[in-house]
Amino acid sequence: MAALGFRVFSALLAFLANVVFPDYQRAPFTMWGPPNLFWDSFTRFDSGWYFGIARSGYDVGPAMAGGRANIAFFPVYPLLMRYVGRLFGRAPGDVYLGGIVVAWVSFVLAMIALYYLARLDLPAPRAARAGLAAMVFPFGFFLGVAYSESTFLLFTVATFYFFRTRRWIAAGLCGAVATATRVNGIFMLPALAWVAWKAAAPTQRDRLQAASGVALAATGFAAYCVFIYRETGDLLLWAQALQRWGYYPGGRPWTVPVDLVHALFTHPYVFLSESRMAPYDTLNGIAALACLAMIPFVWQRFGAGYGLFMLANLWLPLSSGQFEGLGRYCAVLFPVFIWLATIRSRLVFDGVIVVFAMLYTLCLALFTNVHPLF
């Protein structure tokens, strides 16, 4: 109920931002055709790509021609968006409405799953704190709009929970859904392998079952690659399509954070006031730097599994040399929220929540008013 209430409050906050503040740029699409100050706040930027897949399926032509294509977006969320949307009708707005319902239901279930996962390490009151931190995380608004983040978070948290409680088949199935929801899902496999190894009983049978669960988790990613191969003859064409947005993983992951810190410490006013993208890059970059700083503490408190998950999922965007999307990727790093719940001082924890809530409001308003906060 708290999670659902927060989503309603956040939606009203976005509506007020749309009423009070002018849009930074013209919205490329609307939910129902004519502009709507309430509903359009859910459908910005990548929502249009998910809508295209849900409405018309994948189009491999632009990718084969060397342009941007919707095959860069993995299939689970847009498929759910399509079939839930059909419960409301066949109009374009119904498809978006289906995407919002999927996001909200996934969010509520993800908060429940996060609580149960945190309960494996923390007492009930502290476990509940993890959900609160996840809700008001500055980029947590992505969990309530027509994006795949909440669906990915739900199945990722469920995967770790089932692995830690030695339910290998359920873990593998949830993992398969997660790896078919977002490309970075495949980067949780090393963490899952570690968690499975630590959780498995010291018998050959149990460890084989655990390994089978990890292998099953990879099948979602593999199935999408096979689909792309059947359509195009290139197993990894989706990765080439992703590069059309400027993502080239494999570079030095420290370059972007070092450049940001240098700019903020040497000429912050000039950097923030004269560069169009600097404020948005700073918000994304600070979120990533904060999560990076937490990795040693998460690793020490909860083990290598959670630490590897965070490390791999931050390496991918940081190694591409871009700030874009960093905050959104951090919003699904659930070990951060579980670790924050361990803070003993109530004053410190409340201070973190207040700062998170302030930045959440800012970031939500920027996204709602079509600022380039992707």
C-alpha positions as CSV (number, residue, x, y, z in Angstrom):
1,M,0.0,0.0,0.0
2,A,2.9,2.4,0.7
3,A,4.4,1.7,-2.7
4,L,1.2,2.2,-4.5
5,G,0.5,5.4,-2.5
6,F,3.9,6.7,-3.4
7,R,3.3,6.1,-7.1
8,V,0.0,8.0,-6.9
9,F,1.7,10.9,-5.1
10,S,4.6,10.9,-7.6
11,A,2.1,11.0,-10.5
12,L,0.3,14.0,-8.9
13,L,3.7,15.7,-8.4
14,A,4.6,15.2,-12.1
15,F,1.2,16.7,-13.1
16,L,1.8,19.8,-11.0
17,A,5.2,20.2,-12.6
18,N,3.6,20.0,-16.0
19,V,1.0,22.6,-15.0
20,V,3.5,25.0,-13.5
21,F,6.6,24.8,-15.6
22,P,7.0,25.2,-19.4
23,D,8.4,22.3,-21.4
24,Y,12.1,22.6,-22.1
25,Q,11.5,21.3,-25.7
26,R,8.5,20.1,-27.6
27,A,7.4,16.6,-26.7
28,P,7.9,14.3,-29.7
29,F,4.7,12.3,-29.0
30,T,1.7,12.4,-26.6
31,M,-0.3,9.6,-25.1
32,W,-3.8,10.2,-26.4
33,G,-3.1,12.5,-29.4
34,P,-4.0,15.9,-28.0
35,P,-1.6,17.0,-25.2
36,N,-2.6,15.9,-21.7
37,L,-0.8,17.4,-18.7
38,F,-1.4,14.4,-16.5
39,W,-0.9,11.4,-18.8
40,D,1.9,12.7,-21.0
41,S,4.2,12.9,-17.9
42,F,4.4,9.1,-18.1
43,T,5.5,9.0,-21.7
44,R,8.8,10.6,-22.5
45,F,11.8,9.7,-24.5
46,D,12.3,5.9,-24.6
47,S,8.6,5.3,-24.0
48,G,8.1,5.9,-27.7
49,W,10.5,3.1,-28.6
50,Y,8.7,0.7,-26.3
51,F,5.4,1.8,-27.8
52,G,6.6,1.1,-31.3
53,I,7.6,-2.4,-30.4
54,A,4.3,-3.0,-28.5
55,R,2.2,-1.6,-31.3
56,S,4.0,-2.9,-34.4
57,G,6.8,-5.3,-33.4
58,Y,10.5,-5.1,-34.2
59,D,11.7,-3.4,-37.3
60,V,15.2,-4.6,-38.3
61,G,15.5,-2.5,-41.4
62,P,17.0,0.7,-39.8
63,A,19.6,-1.4,-38.0
64,M,20.6,-3.2,-41.1
65,A,20.9,0.2,-42.8
66,G,23.2,1.5,-40.1
67,G,20.7,3.7,-38.2
68,R,18.9,3.7,-34.9
69,A,16.4,0.8,-34.5
70,N,14.1,-0.6,-31.9
71,I,16.0,-3.9,-31.7
72,A,18.3,-2.2,-29.2
73,F,15.4,-2.5,-26.7
74,F,14.8,-6.0,-25.3
75,P,11.4,-7.6,-25.6
76,V,9.8,-8.5,-22.2
77,Y,8.5,-5.0,-21.2
78,P,7.0,-4.0,-24.6
79,L,5.4,-7.5,-24.9
80,L,3.7,-7.0,-21.5
81,M,2.9,-3.5,-22.6
82,R,1.1,-4.8,-25.7
83,Y,-1.0,-7.5,-24.1
84,V,-2.0,-5.5,-20.9
85,G,-2.8,-2.6,-23.2
86,R,-5.3,-4.8,-25.1
87,L,-7.3,-5.2,-21.9
88,F,-8.2,-1.5,-22.3
89,G,-8.6,-1.3,-26.1
90,R,-6.7,-1.0,-29.4
91,A,-6.1,2.8,-29.4
92,P,-2.5,4.0,-29.2
93,G,-3.2,5.5,-25.8
94,D,-4.3,2.1,-24.6
95,V,-0.9,0.7,-25.4
96,Y,0.8,3.4,-23.3
97,L,-1.8,2.8,-20.5
98,G,-0.8,-0.9,-20.6
99,G,2.8,0.1,-20.2
100,I,2.0,2.3,-17.2
101,V,0.0,-0.5,-15.5
102,V,2.9,-2.9,-16.1
103,A,5.4,-0.4,-14.6
104,W,3.2,0.3,-11.5
105,V,2.4,-3.4,-10.8
106,S,6.1,-4.3,-11.3
107,F,7.1,-1.5,-8.9
108,V,4.8,-2.6,-6.1
109,L,5.8,-6.2,-6.5
110,A,9.5,-5.2,-6.7
111,M,9.2,-3.3,-3.3
112,I,7.6,-6.4,-1.8
113,A,10.4,-8.6,-3.2
114,L,13.1,-6.2,-2.0
115,Y,11.7,-6.3,1.5
116,Y,11.8,-10.1,1.6
117,L,15.3,-10.1,0.1
118,A,16.5,-7.6,2.7
119,R,14.9,-9.7,5.4
120,L,17.4,-12.4,4.7
121,D,20.1,-10.2,6.2
122,L,18.2,-7.5,8.3
123,P,15.4,-7.3,10.9
124,A,12.0,-6.3,9.6
125,P,12.1,-2.6,10.5
126,R,15.5,-2.1,8.7
127,A,14.3,-4.2,5.7
128,A,11.4,-1.9,5.3
129,R,13.9,1.0,5.0
130,A,15.3,-0.5,1.9
131,G,12.0,-0.1,0.1
132,L,11.8,3.5,1.3
133,A,15.3,4.3,0.0
134,A,14.5,2.7,-3.4
135,M,11.2,4.7,-3.7
136,V,12.8,8.1,-3.2
137,F,16.1,7.5,-4.9
138,P,16.6,10.6,-7.2
139,F,16.2,8.6,-10.4
140,G,13.5,6.3,-8.9
141,F,10.8,8.1,-10.9
142,F,11.8,5.9,-13.9
143,L,10.2,3.0,-11.9
144,G,6.8,4.6,-12.4
145,V,6.8,5.7,-16.0
146,A,6.5,3.7,-19.3
147,Y,10.0,2.3,-19.1
148,S,11.3,-1.2,-18.4
149,E,13.2,-0.3,-15.2
150,S,10.6,-1.5,-12.7
151,T,10.0,-4.8,-14.6
152,F,13.8,-5.4,-14.6
153,L,14.1,-4.6,-10.9
154,L,11.3,-6.9,-10.0
155,F,12.7,-10.0,-11.8
156,T,16.3,-9.2,-10.8
157,V,15.4,-9.0,-7.1
158,A,13.3,-12.1,-7.4
159,T,16.1,-13.9,-9.0
160,F,18.6,-13.1,-6.2
161,Y,16.0,-14.0,-3.6
162,F,15.2,-17.4,-5.1
163,F,18.9,-18.2,-5.6
164,R,19.7,-17.3,-2.0
165,T,16.8,-19.5,-0.7
166,R,17.9,-22.4,-3.0
167,R,14.8,-22.4,-5.3
168,W,16.8,-23.1,-8.4
169,I,14.1,-23.4,-11.0
170,A,12.2,-20.3,-9.9
171,A,15.5,-18.4,-9.8
172,G,16.5,-19.5,-13.3
173,L,13.1,-18.6,-14.7
174,C,13.1,-15.1,-13.1
175,G,16.6,-14.7,-14.3
176,A,15.6,-15.6,-17.8
177,V,12.9,-12.9,-17.8
178,A,15.4,-10.3,-16.3
179,T,18.0,-11.0,-19.0
180,A,15.4,-10.6,-21.7
181,T,14.2,-7.3,-20.2
182,R,17.4,-5.2,-20.4
183,V,20.7,-5.7,-22.0
184,N,22.6,-5.3,-18.7
185,G,20.7,-8.2,-17.3
186,I,23.3,-10.5,-18.7
187,F,25.9,-8.8,-16.5
188,M,24.3,-10.2,-13.4
189,L,25.4,-13.8,-14.3
190,P,28.8,-13.6,-12.5
191,A,27.0,-12.4,-9.4
192,L,24.4,-15.1,-9.7
193,A,27.0,-17.8,-10.1
194,W,28.7,-16.6,-6.9
195,V,25.4,-16.4,-4.9
196,A,24.4,-19.9,-6.2
197,W,27.7,-21.4,-5.3
198,K,27.6,-19.9,-1.7
199,A,23.9,-20.9,-1.2
200,A,24.2,-24.5,-2.6
201,A,24.6,-27.4,-0.2
202,P,28.0,-29.1,-0.4
203,T,26.7,-31.9,-2.5
204,Q,27.2,-32.6,-6.2
205,R,23.5,-32.8,-6.9
206,D,22.6,-29.4,-5.3
207,R,25.5,-27.7,-7.0
208,L,24.5,-29.1,-10.3
209,Q,21.0,-27.8,-9.8
210,A,22.4,-24.4,-8.8
211,A,24.5,-24.3,-12.0
212,S,21.5,-25.3,-14.0
213,G,19.6,-22.3,-12.5
214,V,22.4,-20.0,-13.6
215,A,22.4,-21.4,-17.1
216,L,18.6,-21.1,-17.2
217,A,18.9,-17.4,-16.3
218,A,21.0,-16.8,-19.4
219,T,18.4,-18.3,-21.8
220,G,16.4,-15.1,-21.9
221,F,19.3,-13.2,-23.3
222,A,20.2,-16.1,-25.6
223,A,16.7,-16.4,-26.9
224,Y,16.6,-12.7,-28.0
225,C,20.0,-13.1,-29.7
226,V,18.6,-16.1,-31.6
227,F,15.6,-14.1,-32.6
228,I,17.7,-11.3,-34.0
229,Y,19.9,-13.8,-35.8
230,R,16.8,-15.4,-37.5
231,E,15.6,-11.9,-38.5
232,T,18.9,-10.5,-39.7
233,G,21.6,-13.2,-39.9
234,D,23.7,-11.3,-37.3
235,L,23.5,-12.6,-33.7
236,L,24.6,-9.3,-32.2
237,L,23.0,-6.7,-34.5
238,W,21.1,-5.4,-31.5
239,A,24.5,-4.3,-30.0
240,Q,25.4,-2.5,-33.2
241,A,22.0,-0.7,-33.1
242,L,22.8,0.3,-29.5
243,Q,25.9,2.0,-30.7
244,R,23.8,4.4,-32.8
245,W,23.1,6.2,-29.5
246,G,26.8,6.6,-28.9
247,Y,27.2,3.6,-26.5
248,Y,30.6,1.9,-27.1
249,P,31.3,-0.3,-24.1
250,G,34.8,-1.4,-23.5
251,G,36.6,1.9,-22.9
252,R,38.2,3.1,-19.7
253,P,35.4,3.3,-17.1
254,W,37.2,5.9,-15.0
255,T,37.4,8.5,-17.7
256,V,33.9,9.9,-17.3
257,P,33.9,10.1,-13.5
258,V,37.4,11.7,-13.4
259,D,36.5,14.3,-16.0
260,L,33.3,15.2,-14.1
261,V,35.1,15.5,-10.7
262,H,37.8,17.7,-12.3
263,A,35.2,20.0,-13.9
264,L,33.2,20.4,-10.6
265,F,36.3,21.1,-8.5
266,T,38.2,23.4,-10.9
267,H,35.5,25.5,-12.6
268,P,32.0,24.4,-11.3
269,Y,30.2,27.7,-12.2
270,V,31.4,27.8,-15.7
271,F,30.9,24.1,-16.3
272,L,27.3,24.1,-14.9
273,S,26.2,27.4,-16.4
274,E,27.7,27.4,-19.9
275,S,27.4,23.8,-21.0
276,R,23.9,22.7,-22.1
277,M,24.2,19.1,-20.8
278,A,26.3,19.9,-17.7
279,P,23.5,19.9,-15.2
280,Y,22.1,16.7,-16.4
281,D,25.5,15.0,-16.7
282,T,26.2,16.1,-13.1
283,L,23.0,14.6,-11.8
284,N,23.7,11.3,-13.6
285,G,27.4,11.4,-12.7
286,I,26.9,12.0,-9.0
287,A,24.5,9.1,-8.8
288,A,27.0,6.8,-10.4
289,L,29.9,8.1,-8.2
290,A,27.8,7.6,-5.1
291,C,27.0,4.0,-6.1
292,L,30.6,3.3,-6.9
293,A,31.7,4.6,-3.5
294,M,29.2,2.2,-1.9
295,I,30.5,-0.9,-3.6
296,P,33.3,-1.7,-1.0
297,F,30.8,-1.3,1.9
298,V,28.2,-3.5,0.1
299,W,30.9,-6.1,-0.7
300,Q,32.0,-6.2,2.9
301,R,28.6,-6.3,4.5
302,F,26.7,-8.6,2.1
303,G,29.5,-10.5,0.2
304,A,30.9,-10.6,-3.3
305,G,27.6,-11.5,-5.0
306,Y,26.0,-8.1,-4.4
307,G,29.3,-6.3,-5.0
308,L,29.9,-8.0,-8.4
309,F,26.3,-7.2,-9.5
310,M,26.9,-3.5,-8.8
311,L,30.4,-3.5,-10.3
312,A,29.3,-5.2,-13.6
313,N,26.2,-3.0,-14.0
314,L,28.2,0.2,-13.5
315,W,31.1,-0.9,-15.7
316,L,28.9,-1.3,-18.7
317,P,27.6,2.4,-19.0
318,L,30.8,3.9,-17.6
319,S,33.0,2.1,-20.1
320,S,30.9,3.6,-22.9
321,G,32.1,7.1,-22.1
322,Q,28.7,8.7,-21.6
323,F,26.8,10.2,-18.7
324,E,23.5,9.5,-20.4
325,G,21.3,7.0,-18.5
326,L,23.7,6.5,-15.5
327,G,21.2,7.6,-12.9
328,R,18.5,5.3,-14.5
329,Y,20.9,2.4,-14.4
330,C,21.7,3.1,-10.7
331,A,17.9,3.1,-9.8
332,V,17.9,-0.7,-10.2
333,L,21.1,-1.4,-8.1
334,F,19.1,-2.9,-5.2
335,P,22.1,-3.7,-3.0
336,V,22.6,0.1,-2.5
337,F,19.1,0.4,-0.9
338,I,19.7,-2.7,1.3
339,W,23.0,-1.3,2.5
340,L,21.5,2.1,3.2
341,A,18.9,0.3,5.4
342,T,21.8,-0.8,7.6
343,I,22.7,2.8,8.7
344,R,22.4,2.7,12.5
345,S,21.8,6.4,13.1
346,R,18.2,7.4,12.5
347,L,19.3,11.0,12.0
348,V,21.7,10.0,9.2
349,F,19.2,7.7,7.5
350,D,16.5,10.4,7.7
351,G,19.0,12.9,6.2
352,V,19.7,10.6,3.3
353,I,16.0,10.2,2.6
354,V,15.4,14.0,2.7
355,V,18.2,14.6,0.3
356,F,17.0,11.8,-2.0
357,A,13.4,13.2,-1.9
358,M,14.6,16.7,-2.8
359,L,16.6,15.4,-5.8
360,Y,13.8,13.0,-6.7
361,T,11.5,16.0,-7.0
362,L,14.0,17.9,-9.2
363,C,14.7,15.0,-11.5
364,L,11.0,14.1,-11.9
365,A,10.2,17.7,-12.9
366,L,13.1,17.8,-15.4
367,F,12.0,14.5,-17.0
368,T,8.3,15.6,-17.0
369,N,9.1,18.9,-18.7
370,V,11.1,17.1,-21.4
371,H,14.6,18.1,-20.3
372,P,17.3,15.7,-21.6
373,L,17.4,13.5,-18.5
374,F,17.0,10.2,-20.2
